[in-house]
Amino acid sequence: DMGGHDTYMHKEICEQPDAVDRVLRGRIDDRFSTVHLGGLNLDAREARSIRRVKILGCGTSYHAGLIGAGLIESLARIPADAEPASEFRYRNPVVDPDTLYVAVSQSGETYDVLAAVQELKRKGARVLGVVNVVGSAIAREADGGTYVHAGPEVCVVSTKCFTNTVVAFALLALHLGRIRDLSVSDGKRIIEGLRRLPAQISEILTMEDEIKKLAKEYADAKSMMFIGRVRGYPVALEASLKLKEISYIHAEAYPASELKHGPLALIEPALPTVAIVPDDDLLEKNRAALEEIKARSGRILAVAHQEQEKADHTIVVPKNEDELDAILMGIPLQLLAYHTALELGRDIDKPRNLAKSVTVE
Ligand code: F6R
């Protein structure tokens, strides 16, 4: 049942305020400015002994994991990174007892992720799952973890599960941070930021008409560039994947800082750039990248917290805490991909060559 929407993707994009509300519900502990995640099976002593976090997932879940790694590093100050599970399992990785492994999967059935979990467990590692589907294979195989409570996602491409997975990582990062060295006041600041998310997502969803117009404007592009820096880079990766998957427009994502090391050669009016430009300590650096692109007559669509002078268009989104901005900045780009695909007459809920869950190698 699409509940009045034309596609499941549209329905699922619009469900995000409620979905985020669900992943937060019952987990926040205001007294200690922390969160409780029931099924982690990780006590305080174990949480304090973690030396690294390695996050594994595929596709959109891998991108959510990249943002998750950034959240864990900044809030819990544990070195963390994410890697495609499919790559990890084939490179005979060194499995380290002081590393916490986290497997991310919407369906909980993706074979490459499941195989990575099984290999890790065989080698004695501790593996947590960040999963949407309750009781799925990865959820059962993991030593513990947390459900992302996005509700069923029918569209082949992931939207609300991505957002909820990132929020679940924020909760995990806050939980680990408060056991380690994150202050009460920072804990409180992040909790307040998390609580603002549902209303801010609703606010972004009211901008759909404006985003639809922008989609019409850029739908003729043969290729698009997505750039971001540090927290913004995984947002660029995910937005570029979403555009490719449903519109079939070729897109690339680059760290803004890498432009001058090669991809700047591509910039010309026919290759528009979508730039993630949050109002944080990297704002001036990001603005410099916009200038470099403008100097080569590139068209720019910015997602930012204020109008960007060098951009042809700016989608202005509400500001949250710096650590949480990435969650909001991806949402208008889901709508951009959606309306671009609609404009091009694509089969949005069932893009060619793709399946909802990839249970084969
Ligand atoms: C993209 C998408 C895929 C999945 C990937 C992993 O929109 O949906 O990239 O994210 O196949 O699937 P899960 O999360 O079920 O393991």
Residues whose N, C-alpha, C, O or C-beta is under 5 A from the ligand:
A	BS01	F6R	C58 G59 T60 S61 V104 S105 Q106 S107 G108 T110 V156 V157 S158 K356
